[in-house]
């Protein structure tokens, strides 16, 4: 596989702690350019990772025709503007979640990519966690029968302390667009994106003003399977609380940060050893797997917007979740 040249726009926490260290440690990957409006941050990051091309104006990154992929990890309000510029320059893009602030912005990105025939990938890296990939294979092989109830919960501190992160006009939303959209993506993916027909939600702003910091949702798909999603920045837990349970007609499977279990005929089977792999390692592995997957597609010349189109559908569901919370009633799709 030829070397993949990458530009990173936006040097926030996810870029500094995940993307740049990861890319630097992988063979056949090269960081060609970085961009951020913060000159001090730009200087320290470019020196640390020995990146020659560092720009405060992201458009200067594209003076070099060698760039194969642009990673956009800026505040969400800038996703559409930067993505459209990259696409018009003929560059493949990986946009950190969420794809945009709303469905309208997401639609513009997807349509532009189709016209220019470039790939758009969305940072839904959780699909590439080894334990979640194993869970997906269990469902696909019908080991627990037809899934009828999928229960997801994720309580943790907000992913960023930046001021923009809790301003609705900048972020588009609160915990639903931080944690909830990840769980929603996983749930839809595990159930093969079967059409959602109704949504009921309640949002709370306990410690925030502009956006919600707790969200509780119930969704039903066309096969009458129910999805429950509970997310919060404000519910106090000693550690990050992540749990995913899928109940089927012949058994169930559950995933916590420490263990993946399957229950068939009331017999519990441990599929991963407790404590054998740290959650942080699984998290980093998911990013590595996603990047290698993208690199393989680009190397083979595959142009795809499948992930972006799925995110477009997910954004449609998210807007119905917000509508249900405001109107305090079930919303039909």
N, C-alpha and C positions, 0 to 999 in steps of 0.2 A: 504494500500500500504506500502510495506517495505521501510525502509529508503534508500535513494539513496546517495551513497558515491561518492563525486566528487573531482577530482584533477584539478587544474587550472595551466596551463603552460603559462607563459608570463604575467607579472603584469603591463602592460601598462594601459592607461587611461580607456579602456573599461572594463578591469578586476577590477580595483580599484573602479571605479565609478558606475558600473552596476552589473557585475556578483557577486562579493563577497558580497556587501551589500544586494543584492537580495536573494542570497542563504542563507545568515545568518538569514534573516527574515522569511524564509519559513519552515514550519514544514515538517518532513519526508525528509529533505535534510541536508546533512552534508558535510563540506569542510574537506576532509581527508588530502590533501597535496597541497602545492603550490611550484612553481619553477620559478626562474628568475636568470639570470647571474649577475644582479646588487645586490650585497650583502646588501647595505644599504636599497634599496627598499624592498628586501626580508625580512629583519629584521623588518622594520617598519610595513609592511603589515601583517606579521605573528603575530606580537604582537598586532596590532589593532584588528584583527579578531580571536585572540586566537587559532592559528593553530600550532599544535606541529610539524608537519612534513613539514619542509621548506628546499629546496635543490637548490643549484646552478646548479647541474647536473640533468636535467629532468628525466633521466633514473632511478634515485634512487626513484622516486615516485612509481615505480611498484614493489618495494620490498614488498609492502602491497597488498595482494590478494583481499582486500575488495573493491577496487575501481571499481565502476560501469560505470562511465562516465568521460572522460577527456575533458576539455574545452581548446582548443588551441587558444590563443590570442596573438601570437607572430608576429613579422614582417613576411610578406607573404613569403619571401625567405625561411623561416624555416618550413612552413606548411607541405610540402611533407615529409621531413625528419622525423619530429616529428610524423606526422600522421601514417606513415608506421611503425615506432617503436611501437606506441600504438596498432596498428592493429595486428602486429606480437605478441604482448603480450596478445592478445585476449580482448582488451579493446574497448568499444564503444567510439566514439569521436564526439564532436561538434566543428567544425572548424569555427572560425569567418570569415566572407566574406572578400575577395573572397576565394574560396576553394584552389586556388593555383595561381601561376603567369601566367600560361598558360594552354591550353587544354591538352598538353602532361603530365604535372605533375598531373593534375586533373584525367586523365585517369588511371595513375598508382595507385592513392589512391583508386579509385572506384574498380578497378580490384582486388587489394589486399584485400579489405574489403569483396568482394564476395567470394574469396577463403577461407578466415578465418571465414566467416559467423559471422561478427560483423556489427553493425550499424554505419553508418556515417551520421551525421546531419550537415547542413550548416547554419550559422547564418543569415538566411534571416528572421529575426524576424518581419519585416513589415507585412508579411502575417498574423501575429497574433494580429495586432492592431484591436481593436473592430470595429472601423469605416470602416476599409478596409475589415474586415470579413463580415460586413453588406453589403458593396458595392458588394462583390463577390456573396452574396446570391441574390441580386437584379438581377445581370446578369444571374445567374444560373436559376432563376425563369422566365426568358424571359420578365421581366416587361418593359424593354425598347426595346424589339425586338432584332434583330441581330446587334451586335456592328460592326460598319464599320470604326470608327476613335477613337483612344485612344491617348490622348495628355498628356504628363508628363513633368513636369519642377521641377528642384530642384537646387536653387542657395544658397550656404552657404559657410562658411569658411571650409577649409580642416579639416578632422576628426582628424588629428594628426599633431603636429609641429615637430615630430622627423625627423631627417635628412634622414633616410632610406625611408620615406614615399614619397619623391619626387625623388628618384633614381630608374630609370627604372629596373636596374639589381636586385634591392631588392624588389620593389613593383610590378613589372610587367607592371605597367601603372599608369596613374594619376587619374583624376576625373572620368573617365569612370569606373575604378575598385574600386572607392570609393563610388560615388553616382550613376553613370550611371548603374552599374550592379544591384543595388537595384531596380531601376525603371524598368529595363529590366525584372528582375525576376517577379515583380508585374504585368507588362503588359502581359507577357507570361502566368502567373498563371491565371489572370483574363480571358484570352482568351483560357483557357484549353490547353495551350501549342500546339496550332495549328502551324504546320510547317512554319518557316520563309523561304521565297523563294528569297528575295532580300534585300540588305542593301546599303544605301548611307549615307556617313558621312563626316563631316568636323571637324577637331580638331585644337585647337589653344593653343599656349604656350605664354600667355601674361606676366605672372610673374614667369614662371618656365622655366627650360632649358631642363631637361632630359625627362619630361613627360608633357602631356597636362593638362591645367587647365580649359579648356572650350571644350565641345563636343556637337555637334548637329547632330542628327541621324534621318533618316527616314527608317522604315522597313515595308515590306509588307509580309503578310502571305498567305497561299494557298487559303484562302477564300476571298482574296482581301481586307482584313481589313488593315488599315494603322496605324502604331505606330510611334509617334513622341516623341523623348527623347531629352530634353535640360538640360544640367548640367554645372555648373560652380563654381569654387572657386574664380574667379577673377571679375565677374560682381557684382558691388557694390549694395547691398540692405540693407536697414535699419535693417531688420530682416531676418531670414532664410525664403526663398521663396520656398514653396512647393505647388504644385497644380497638381491635377489629374482629367481629364475630359474624360468621355466615351460617345460617341454619337452612338445611335442605331436607327433602323428603326422606332421605336415607341416613342422615347424620349431620354433623356440623364440623366446622373448622374455626379455630380462633387464633389470633395473633396478638401478642403483646411485645413490648420491646425486648423481652428476654427469651420468648419461646413461641413456637408454632405447634399447635396440637390439633389432632383430628379425633373425632368421636364417632365410631360406627358401632351400632348395636350396644350402646352403653359402655363400650370399651374405649378407653382413652389411649391414644397413641402419640408419643412425643416425636415430632418430626425434626426438631432441632434441640440440641442439648442446652439446658438452662445455663446462661452465663458464658457459653462457649465463644460467642461473638458479641462484642460490645455494640450498643446501638450506634455510637459514633462511627464505628467501622462500617456498619451497614449503610449508614447515611452517606458516607464518602464513597462507598462502593457503588451506590446508586448513581451518583454523578459520573463516576468513571465509566460505568456500563453504558450510560446514556450517551456520553461523548464518543465512545468507541462505536456505538451503534450509528450515530450520526456520521462519523467519519467513514464508516463502511458504505453508507448510502451515497455520500458525496464522491467517494473514490470510484464507485460503480456507475456514476453519472445518473443516479436515480433522483428525479425531481418529485418532491412530495409535499403536500399541504394537509395530509391526513390528520396529523396531530393538531394542526391549527384549526381545521374544520371541526374536530371534536371539541376543542376549546371554545370555538364559536357557539356550538350547541350548549356547552356547559355554561357559558355566559348568559345564554337565553334562560336557562334554568335559574341561575343566580338572580337575574332580574325579577323572576316570578317569586323567588324566595323573599326578596326585599318588598315586593308588592304585597305579598301575603302578610308580612310582619306589620306593614303600615296599615293595611285595611282590616287586619285581625280576622281574616277568614281564609278558607281554603280556596286556592286558585286552580282552575282547570286550564290545561294546556290544549 
